[in-house]
Amino acid sequence: LFVIGSMLATKPGKEIGIKVIDESSVEQLERWMDELDEQLPPLKNFILPGGHPAISACHLARCICRRAERRVVSLSHADQVDHLIIRYLNRLSDYLFILSRAVAQQLNVAERVWKPR
């Protein structure tokens, strides 16, 4: 997220002196998601966050990432934003969700299924 902040604070086309988010960054996240997802049972219901502090931390990070994504999308309506930033944030939040499920599985914590009232 610090790299994304640097990218957003720098005029397009100007060097920022650090490795920036690129297509390979998005592809790496997708590979990690696929690797984790292969080890998990198929998701058939909405699940609720919680059950262990580590699981909750993953969900909190995911929510913060989604908020950042929404703000960058809003910014993109008013200013020029590299579309890869939005894609990366979207994939990162998806990765954090899958990570929360993998952590639950590793800790042997049952997922809490959401039940409508």
Secondary structure, 3 states (H helix, E strand, C coil): CHHHHHHHHCCCCCCCCCCCCCHHHHHHHHHHHHHHHHCCCCCCCCEECCCCHHHHHHHHHHHHHHHHHHHHHHHHHHCCCCHHHHHHHHHHHHHHHHHHHHHHHHCCCCCEECCCC
